[in-house]
Amino acid sequence: METALNLSRKDGPSPSRPTLVPPSPPANHVFKVWLTVVVAGLGYFVDVVDLWLFSNFRVPSLRDLGLTQSQITDTGAYLINCQQAGLLLGGVLWGVLGDKRGRSSVMFGSIILYSVANILNSFVTSIPQYAILRFVTGIGLAGEIGAGITLVCEILPKNRRGIGTTVVTGLGVAGAMAASLMGKYLEWRTAYLIGGLMGLSLLGLRVLTHDSAMYKKMLAVEGISRGSLRLLFATRQNSIRFISCVLAGAPIWLTFGIFATFSAEIAPILGVRGSISVPDVLLCTSIGMTLGDIGAGALSQALQRRKLPLIILTSLAGLCLVVITSGHIESKTTYLVVSFLSGLFSGYWACLITTSAEQFGTNIRATATTIIPNVVRATAIPMTTAFVTLKSTYSMTITLYALIAVVFGLAFLGHSLLKETFHRDLDFYER
């Protein structure tokens, strides 16, 4: 149950006194707020770079480790699942810590873990080593987005928090572009090393971030349970909100985790002529998603709504994946264009994570906002398993159509159950 704080006077202004206009915040305060937004965005940028390095280097790294072409798809799927399992565990760990210890401490701790783990990825010599390090990297990567978005939502006024989260996710998703460029021009061990060093270089900027006044005020309130998983699912309403956010975000991972990551296997079977490079497809898709996130944020601000942009973009993303699966794309250029469009319309990550943060009270907001995107990422486990299993029995076309039908059907169910939260005051607690 939500307990809203009464933060405004219920009585009107006295007729004998003029209404006072609240003073504008000082310039140095505004600068600190937007500096925090940019630092959160840069942290998420490095997070996404490290997250997508394996997708770009799956084929060359596994080939260097001695795998044959027939082994690369299944082993690659296994390693992706190890990484996603780490994200799922890390989402719970960092989410709870974000409410118990503060948002800034999570942003600091997670970047240390995934940076060191990624550096170690550059020295692997066997699949078991690779699997363990992708799992540990996943744990570290899980903390960045939830803590950053929670902090930004709490320090900005309601009419501007969508702008702030769009900046964070726009910078973050651009990390997928950087990872794709690294996949095109760098050797895989070098890329992992650079990705880890980029993270460590951000630690100095992390010192400049501080927890929100909203969070600090909560610490002084007695009887408030913080970071409680039980509280997150204490009511049917809370459970529905959580599950709905996850279902709404699953198509984003279908676009990247299946259609882009396994494009080298998918495109030839669907009749695309010419050699398809996974880094090329991921680059086009990530450019589209970066632009889509900015566009979705702008559309949300213009409409003063969250749900409608989510529904529109999900519908168009599904249409793009159907076009790819239909087998009517013959040229490599057309395939890359449609991949760009699928990324563009899947670029509602900012709207989705902002909506997730707005659904829950301050005392479990970091928990929810960190776990939700990582559960979305972890949907890659059933998706990848289904992809590998179905394609061994059915045609590639049937396999992809089945995934589209299930994932997008559940996404629209999730959209229908979500509350509109654009104008919601976030200064409330869950009890």
Secondary structure per residue as TSV (DSSP state, phi and psi in degrees):
chain	resnum	aa	ss	phi	psi
A	1	M	-	360.0	138.2
A	2	E	E	-90.0	136.2
A	3	T	E	-117.0	104.8
A	4	A	E	-78.8	144.5
A	5	L	-	-87.8	137.4
A	6	N	-	-84.7	100.5
A	7	L	-	-105.1	-0.8
A	8	S	S	-131.7	158.2
A	9	R	-	-72.9	141.1
A	10	K	S	-87.2	-27.0
A	11	D	S	-86.5	152.6
A	12	G	-	-79.1	173.9
A	13	P	-	-67.5	146.8
A	14	S	-	-63.2	136.6
A	15	P	T	-64.4	-19.8
A	16	S	T	-90.7	-4.0
A	17	R	S	-122.3	142.7
A	18	P	-	-70.6	147.6
A	19	T	-	-70.3	130.1
A	20	L	-	-87.6	133.1
A	21	V	-	-91.0	125.6
A	22	P	-	-57.7	136.7
A	23	P	-	-66.7	150.3
A	24	S	-	-70.8	145.8
A	25	P	-	-63.3	146.9
A	26	P	-	-62.0	155.5
A	27	A	H	-61.1	-37.5
A	28	N	H	-67.0	-30.4
A	29	H	H	-68.4	-44.3
A	30	V	H	-60.2	-42.3
A	31	F	H	-61.4	-44.3
A	32	K	H	-64.4	-38.8
A	33	V	H	-62.6	-48.9
A	34	W	H	-75.0	-24.6
A	35	L	H	-64.2	-41.5
A	36	T	H	-61.1	-41.3
A	37	V	H	-59.9	-47.0
A	38	V	H	-66.1	-42.4
A	39	V	H	-62.8	-41.8
A	40	A	H	-61.5	-39.7
A	41	G	H	-66.0	-40.9
A	42	L	H	-66.2	-38.2
A	43	G	H	-62.7	-40.8
A	44	Y	H	-69.2	-32.1
A	45	F	H	-57.8	-50.6
A	46	V	H	-66.2	-38.1
A	47	D	H	-54.7	-48.3
A	48	V	H	-70.6	-37.2
A	49	V	H	-54.4	-51.9
A	50	D	H	-68.1	-32.0
A	51	L	H	-64.9	-39.5
A	52	W	H	-96.9	0.8
A	53	L	H	-61.2	-41.7
A	54	F	H	-65.6	-38.9
A	55	S	H	-59.5	-38.4
A	56	N	H	-74.8	-32.2
A	57	F	H	-108.6	15.0
A	58	R	H	-55.9	-52.5
A	59	V	H	-68.2	-54.3
A	60	P	H	-65.3	-36.2
A	61	S	H	-69.5	-41.7
A	62	L	H	-70.6	-32.9
A	63	R	H	-65.6	-41.6
A	64	D	H	-65.7	-26.8
A	65	L	T	-85.2	6.1
A	66	G	T	97.8	8.9
A	67	L	-	-81.9	148.1
A	68	T	-	-83.6	166.7
A	69	Q	H	-58.5	-37.2
A	70	S	H	-70.0	-21.4
A	71	Q	H	-90.3	-18.3
A	72	I	H	-65.1	-41.7
A	73	T	H	-63.4	-52.5
A	74	D	H	-67.4	-41.6
A	75	T	H	-68.2	-38.1
A	76	G	H	-61.6	-41.4
A	77	A	H	-62.7	-39.9
A	78	Y	H	-62.4	-43.9
A	79	L	H	-68.6	-36.6
A	80	I	H	-61.7	-42.2
A	81	N	H	-64.6	-35.3
A	82	C	H	-62.2	-44.9
A	83	Q	H	-62.3	-43.8
A	84	Q	H	-69.5	-33.4
A	85	A	H	-63.8	-38.2
A	86	G	H	-63.5	-40.1
A	87	L	H	-60.9	-41.2
A	88	L	H	-64.7	-47.4
A	89	L	H	-64.4	-44.1
A	90	G	H	-64.2	-34.2
A	91	G	H	-59.5	-42.7
A	92	V	H	-67.5	-47.2
A	93	L	H	-59.7	-55.5
A	94	W	H	-70.7	-32.5
A	95	G	H	-62.7	-48.2
A	96	V	H	-62.6	-44.2
A	97	L	H	-62.9	-33.7
A	98	G	H	-62.4	-32.7
A	99	D	H	-87.3	-30.0
A	100	K	H	-84.6	-39.0
A	101	R	T	-112.0	-12.8
A	102	G	-	116.2	149.7
A	103	R	H	-68.2	-39.8
A	104	S	H	-66.1	-38.2
A	105	S	H	-64.3	-35.1
A	106	V	H	-67.4	-43.3
A	107	M	H	-60.0	-34.7
A	108	F	H	-74.5	-47.1
A	109	G	H	-68.4	-40.3
A	110	S	H	-66.3	-37.8
A	111	I	H	-69.7	-31.8
A	112	I	H	-64.9	-46.3
A	113	L	H	-64.5	-50.1
A	114	Y	H	-73.1	-25.6
A	115	S	H	-69.2	-46.9
A	116	V	H	-64.2	-41.8
A	117	A	H	-63.5	-39.3
A	118	N	H	-68.0	-36.2
A	119	I	H	-61.0	-42.3
A	120	L	H	-66.5	-27.6
A	121	N	H	-58.4	-28.5
A	122	S	T	-72.8	-8.0
A	123	F	T	-113.3	9.3
A	124	V	-	-67.5	147.9
A	125	T	-	-128.5	-0.9
A	126	S	S	-149.0	162.7
A	127	I	H	-65.2	-43.6
A	128	P	H	-57.3	-41.6
A	129	Q	H	-61.3	-45.1
A	130	Y	H	-59.5	-44.1
A	131	A	H	-62.9	-46.0
A	132	I	H	-62.3	-44.0
A	133	L	H	-71.8	-32.6
A	134	R	H	-67.9	-34.7
A	135	F	H	-64.9	-47.9
A	136	V	H	-65.2	-40.9
A	137	T	H	-59.1	-41.8
A	138	G	H	-60.6	-41.1
A	139	I	H	-58.5	-46.2
A	140	G	H	-65.2	-41.9
A	141	L	H	-65.6	-20.5
A	142	A	T	-68.7	-23.5
A	143	G	H	-85.5	-19.8
A	144	E	H	-68.6	-52.5
A	145	I	H	-67.1	-44.5
A	146	G	H	-65.7	-46.3
A	147	A	H	-64.9	-41.8
A	148	G	H	-65.2	-46.3
A	149	I	H	-67.0	-40.3
A	150	T	H	-59.8	-46.7
A	151	L	H	-62.2	-45.5
A	152	V	H	-64.3	-41.7
A	153	C	H	-62.0	-33.1
A	154	E	H	-83.7	-21.4
A	155	I	H	-96.9	-11.2
A	156	L	S	-106.7	148.2
A	157	P	-	-65.9	158.7
A	158	K	T	-58.7	-31.8
A	159	N	T	-80.0	-5.3
A	160	R	T	-125.0	-5.5
A	161	R	H	-66.7	-28.9
A	162	G	H	-63.8	-34.0
A	163	I	H	-67.0	-45.1
A	164	G	H	-62.0	-45.3
A	165	T	H	-69.2	-28.9
A	166	T	H	-67.2	-39.9
A	167	V	H	-61.2	-45.6
A	168	V	H	-61.9	-51.4
A	169	T	H	-72.5	-30.8
A	170	G	H	-63.0	-45.6
A	171	L	H	-64.1	-40.1
A	172	G	H	-64.5	-49.7
A	173	V	H	-63.9	-28.9
A	174	A	H	-60.7	-20.9
A	175	G	H	-62.6	-29.5
A	176	A	H	-66.2	-34.7
A	177	M	H	-64.5	-44.4
A	178	A	H	-62.0	-40.8
A	179	A	H	-64.1	-37.3
A	180	S	H	-67.3	-40.1
A	181	L	H	-65.9	-37.9
A	182	M	H	-64.0	-36.2
A	183	G	H	-65.7	-28.5
A	184	K	H	-81.7	-33.4
A	185	Y	H	-119.7	-8.1
A	186	L	S	-117.9	156.1
A	187	E	-	-76.7	146.1
A	188	W	H	-62.9	-37.6
A	189	R	H	-66.9	-38.4
A	190	T	H	-63.9	-40.6
A	191	A	H	-63.9	-43.6
A	192	Y	H	-61.0	-40.8
A	193	L	H	-63.6	-45.3
A	194	I	H	-64.0	-42.3
A	195	G	H	-59.0	-43.5
A	196	G	H	-66.3	-41.4
A	197	L	H	-66.5	-34.1
A	198	M	H	-59.2	-41.6
A	199	G	H	-64.8	-46.3
A	200	L	H	-62.7	-31.0
A	201	S	H	-69.1	-18.2
A	202	L	T	-84.7	-8.2
A	203	L	H	-60.5	-34.8
A	204	G	H	-61.3	-41.4
A	205	L	H	-68.2	-30.9
A	206	R	H	-59.7	-29.4
A	207	V	T	-61.8	-24.6
A	208	L	T	-79.0	-9.8
A	209	T	-	-93.2	144.3
A	210	H	-	-136.7	156.4
A	211	D	-	-67.0	155.9
A	212	S	-	-72.8	157.0
A	213	A	H	-62.6	-33.3
A	214	M	H	-60.3	-44.2
A	215	Y	H	-68.7	-43.6
A	216	K	H	-63.4	-36.3
A	217	K	H	-65.8	-37.1
A	218	M	H	-62.0	-34.2
A	219	L	H	-61.6	-24.1
A	220	A	T	-88.2	-6.6
A	221	V	S	-88.3	125.1
A	222	E	T	-79.8	149.1
A	223	G	T	80.4	11.8
A	224	I	-	-98.1	121.0
A	225	S	-	-84.1	125.7
A	226	R	-	-110.6	139.4
A	227	G	S	63.8	34.3
A	228	S	-	-91.6	118.8
A	229	L	H	-66.8	-35.2
A	230	R	H	-61.8	-41.5
A	231	L	H	-67.5	-32.6
A	232	L	H	-61.0	-33.6
A	233	F	T	-116.0	23.3
A	234	A	S	-67.9	-30.2
A	235	T	S	-122.2	158.5
A	236	R	H	-60.4	-37.6
A	237	Q	H	-63.3	-44.9
A	238	N	H	-62.1	-44.1
A	239	S	H	-61.7	-41.8
A	240	I	H	-64.6	-41.4
A	241	R	H	-63.5	-42.4
A	242	F	H	-62.5	-53.1
A	243	I	H	-62.7	-38.3
A	244	S	H	-63.1	-40.5
A	245	C	H	-63.4	-41.0
A	246	V	H	-64.3	-47.6
A	247	L	H	-62.5	-38.3
A	248	A	H	-65.6	-29.2
A	249	G	H	-91.6	-11.8
A	250	A	H	-58.0	-37.2
A	251	P	H	-59.7	-28.5
A	252	I	H	-61.5	-42.5
A	253	W	H	-76.4	-27.9
A	254	L	I	-63.0	-41.1
A	255	T	I	-62.2	-49.0
A	256	F	I	-85.0	-46.3
A	257	G	I	-74.4	-25.4
A	258	I	I	-113.2	-62.5
A	259	F	I	-65.2	-37.0
A	260	A	I	-87.4	-47.5
A	261	T	T	-62.5	-37.8
A	262	F	T	-105.3	25.7
A	263	S	H	-63.7	-30.4
A	264	A	H	-64.1	-31.0
A	265	E	H	-86.5	-34.4
A	266	I	H	-75.2	-49.6
A	267	A	H	-58.1	-47.9
A	268	P	H	-61.3	-38.7
A	269	I	H	-67.3	-31.6
A	270	L	T	-83.3	2.0
A	271	G	T	95.4	15.0
A	272	V	-	-77.7	128.0
A	273	R	-	-84.6	145.2
A	274	G	S	95.1	158.2
A	275	S	-	-77.8	126.4
A	276	I	-	-97.9	123.0
A	277	S	-	-97.5	126.6
A	278	V	H	-58.2	-45.5
A	279	P	H	-57.3	-35.9
A	280	D	H	-63.8	-45.4
A	281	V	H	-66.0	-44.5
A	282	L	H	-63.8	-35.9
A	283	L	H	-63.9	-48.7
A	284	C	H	-62.3	-42.7
A	285	T	H	-65.7	-41.6
A	286	S	H	-72.6	-33.3
A	287	I	H	-61.6	-44.7
A	288	G	H	-60.7	-42.5
A	289	M	H	-68.7	-36.3
A	290	T	H	-61.5	-47.8
A	291	L	H	-65.4	-37.4
A	292	G	H	-64.8	-39.2
A	293	D	H	-63.0	-41.7
A	294	I	H	-64.8	-44.9
A	295	G	H	-64.9	-40.4
A	296	A	H	-64.9	-40.2
A	297	G	H	-63.4	-42.4
A	298	A	H	-64.7	-41.4
A	299	L	H	-64.4	-40.9
A	300	S	H	-62.8	-42.5
A	301	Q	H	-64.7	-41.2
A	302	A	H	-66.3	-40.9
A	303	L	H	-84.4	-13.0
A	304	Q	T	57.2	37.1
A	305	R	-	-145.6	156.3
A	306	R	S	-105.9	-43.4
A	307	K	H	-66.2	-43.4
A	308	L	H	-61.9	-46.5
A	309	P	H	-59.2	-37.0
A	310	L	H	-61.2	-44.6
A	311	I	H	-68.1	-43.9
A	312	I	H	-61.5	-49.2
A	313	L	H	-69.2	-37.6
A	314	T	H	-60.7	-42.3
A	315	S	H	-61.5	-45.1
A	316	L	H	-70.0	-35.3
A	317	A	H	-64.0	-42.1
A	318	G	H	-62.0	-39.6
A	319	L	H	-61.5	-40.7
A	320	C	H	-63.5	-42.2
A	321	L	H	-68.3	-32.9
A	322	V	H	-65.3	-40.2
A	323	V	H	-62.1	-43.2
A	324	I	H	-61.5	-44.1
A	325	T	H	-71.9	-24.4
A	326	S	T	-61.7	-22.8
A	327	G	T	84.4	8.7
A	328	H	-	-88.8	-3.9
A	329	I	-	-90.1	121.6
A	330	E	-	-110.3	-31.3
A	331	S	S	-97.9	151.1
A	332	K	H	-61.7	-39.6
A	333	T	H	-62.1	-46.2
A	334	T	H	-62.9	-39.3
A	335	Y	H	-61.0	-42.5
A	336	L	H	-68.0	-35.7
A	337	V	H	-65.0	-46.2
A	338	V	H	-67.1	-33.7
A	339	S	H	-63.4	-40.0
A	340	F	H	-59.6	-45.4
A	341	L	H	-65.5	-38.0
A	342	S	H	-63.6	-37.8
A	343	G	H	-68.2	-39.7
A	344	L	H	-58.6	-47.6
A	345	F	H	-81.8	-15.1
A	346	S	T	-86.6	2.6
A	347	G	-	-83.2	49.9
A	348	Y	-	-109.7	20.9
A	349	W	H	-57.6	-42.5
A	350	A	H	-62.3	-47.0
A	351	C	H	-61.3	-42.1
A	352	L	H	-66.4	-46.9
A	353	I	H	-69.5	-35.5
A	354	T	H	-62.9	-44.5
A	355	T	H	-59.9	-41.1
A	356	S	H	-61.0	-43.4
A	357	A	H	-65.9	-33.0
A	358	E	H	-79.4	-11.5
A	359	Q	H	-79.4	-22.4
A	360	F	S	-126.5	157.2
A	361	G	-	-71.5	165.8
A	362	T	T	-58.9	-33.4
A	363	N	T	-76.5	-14.8
A	364	I	T	-131.1	17.1
A	365	R	H	-67.1	-45.8
A	366	A	H	-64.8	-38.1
A	367	T	H	-58.5	-51.2
A	368	A	H	-66.3	-45.6
A	369	T	H	-72.5	-20.2
A	370	T	H	-89.2	-40.7
A	371	I	H	-70.1	-41.7
A	372	I	H	-57.6	-54.2
A	373	P	H	-63.9	-27.8
A	374	N	H	-79.7	-28.5
A	375	V	H	-68.9	-37.9
A	376	V	H	-58.9	-46.8
A	377	R	H	-61.7	-38.0
A	378	A	H	-71.8	-13.1
A	379	T	T	-63.1	-12.9
A	380	A	H	-62.0	-26.5
A	381	I	H	-65.0	-56.0
A	382	P	H	-66.6	-33.6
A	383	M	H	-64.6	-48.4
A	384	T	H	-65.1	-41.4
A	385	T	H	-62.4	-43.4
A	386	A	H	-64.8	-40.0
A	387	F	H	-61.4	-49.6
A	388	V	H	-65.8	-39.7
A	389	T	H	-71.3	-47.5
A	390	L	H	-67.8	-38.5
A	391	K	H	-70.2	-17.2
A	392	S	T	-79.7	-15.0
A	393	T	T	-113.1	-38.6
A	394	Y	S	-115.8	175.5
A	395	S	-	-72.1	161.7
A	396	M	H	-60.4	-38.0
A	397	T	H	-62.8	-48.3
A	398	I	H	-63.0	-41.1
A	399	T	H	-58.9	-48.0
A	400	L	H	-70.3	-39.3
A	401	Y	H	-62.6	-39.4
A	402	A	H	-63.0	-43.8
A	403	L	H	-63.3	-43.0
A	404	I	H	-61.0	-46.8
A	405	A	H	-60.9	-46.3
A	406	V	H	-70.6	-49.3
A	407	V	H	-66.0	-46.0
A	408	F	H	-75.4	-31.3
A	409	G	H	-61.4	-45.5
A	410	L	H	-67.8	-32.8
A	411	A	H	-63.6	-44.1
A	412	F	H	-67.3	-32.4
A	413	L	H	-62.2	-44.3
A	414	G	H	-60.9	-44.3
A	415	H	H	-58.2	-41.1
A	416	S	H	-66.8	-25.6
A	417	L	H	-93.9	-13.1
A	418	L	-	-74.4	147.7
A	419	K	-	-86.5	149.5
A	420	E	-	-76.4	126.1
A	421	T	-	-129.0	14.7
A	422	F	T	-56.8	-43.6
A	423	H	T	-97.9	15.4
A	424	R	-	-75.0	136.2
A	425	D	-	-79.8	124.6
A	426	L	-	-88.4	-0.8
A	427	D	-	-87.3	72.1
A	428	F	E	-146.6	164.7
A	429	Y	E	-122.3	154.6
A	430	E	E	-96.4	131.9
A	431	R	-	-126.9	360.0
